[in-house]
Amino acid sequence: MSKAKSQKEEVLLLKNQICFSMYSSMHRLMKLYRPLLAEIGLTYPQYLVMLVMWEDEIATVSKIGEKLQLDSGTLTPLLKRLQLMGLVQRIRSERDERIVEIVLTKKGKTLREKAKPIPEQIFCLSGIAESQAGQLKQILDQLGK
């Protein structure tokens, strides 16, 4: 087999795929998050919504969707569940009934304190050096644009 042909076939090896490296890394990261989030009663998607709410305290469904890159069909069940848990409140806008505002409740604010150690715990469990983590985040942020 010629060297050029060999290189072309190497392109399709699983071990050479960036997408698979990202997929397997994300799978491992979710395994790290799962028990930590279970302690505070959240799933990973619920945690993402709560991160937005802890930042803003009041946000429209569309604003949360923009930040998390989720459509309302995915987001609505998450928000309903968080409301049932007493962490947020869903309120229709009086100005425009099509707009639903999400408001962080007192219980939701209290949960923030319980969640504070999670990022550092994940960082420690990942085994990635702080300098590498910063570089990785920059690369992933660039790829996500």
RAMO-V572863 format. One record per residue. RES is the residue in one letter. PSI is psi as a letter, one per 20 degrees, with the letter a starting at -180 (999 if undefined). OMEGA is omega in whole degrees, 0 to 359 (NA if undefined). Layout:
{{RES	PSI	OMEGA} {RES	PSI	OMEGA}}
//
This chain:
{{M	p	180} {S	q	181} {K	g	180} {A	g	180} {K	h	179} {S	g	179} {Q	h	178} {K	h	180} {E	h	177} {E	h	181} {V	h	183} {L	j	176} {L	p	181} {L	g	182} {K	i	181} {N	j	184} {Q	p	176} {I	g	182} {C	h	180} {F	h	176} {S	g	178} {M	g	180} {Y	g	183} {S	h	176} {S	g	179} {M	h	178} {H	g	179} {R	g	180} {L	g	178} {M	h	177} {K	h	178} {L	g	182} {Y	h	190} {R	g	182} {P	h	179} {L	g	179} {L	h	178} {A	h	179} {E	h	179} {I	j	173} {G	k	181} {L	q	167} {T	r	180} {Y	g	178} {P	h	177} {Q	h	178} {Y	g	179} {L	g	178} {V	g	181} {M	h	176} {L	g	178} {V	g	183} {M	h	178} {W	h	178} {E	g	189} {D	h	183} {E	h	173} {I	p	179} {A	q	175} {T	q	177} {V	g	181} {S	h	179} {K	g	177} {I	g	178} {G	g	177} {E	g	183} {K	h	184} {L	i	183} {Q	l	178} {L	q	176} {D	r	184} {S	h	178} {G	h	177} {T	h	186} {L	h	184} {T	g	178} {P	h	177} {L	g	181} {L	h	177} {K	g	180} {R	g	178} {L	h	177} {Q	g	177} {L	h	178} {M	i	179} {G	j	183} {L	h	178} {V	r	175} {Q	p	178} {R	p	183} {I	p	175} {R	p	179} {S	p	177} {E	h	180} {R	h	183} {D	o	184} {E	i	178} {R	i	183} {I	p	177} {V	p	177} {E	q	178} {I	p	183} {V	p	177} {L	p	179} {T	r	177} {K	g	178} {K	h	177} {G	h	178} {K	h	180} {T	h	180} {L	h	179} {R	g	180} {E	h	179} {K	h	183} {A	i	185} {K	g	182} {P	i	187} {I	g	181} {P	g	179} {E	h	178} {Q	g	179} {I	g	180} {F	g	180} {C	g	181} {L	h	184} {S	h	181} {G	j	180} {I	p	177} {A	q	183} {E	g	180} {S	h	178} {Q	h	180} {A	g	178} {G	g	179} {Q	g	181} {L	g	180} {K	g	178} {Q	g	181} {I	g	181} {L	h	177} {D	h	179} {Q	g	180} {L	h	182} {G	i	182} {K	999	NA}}
//
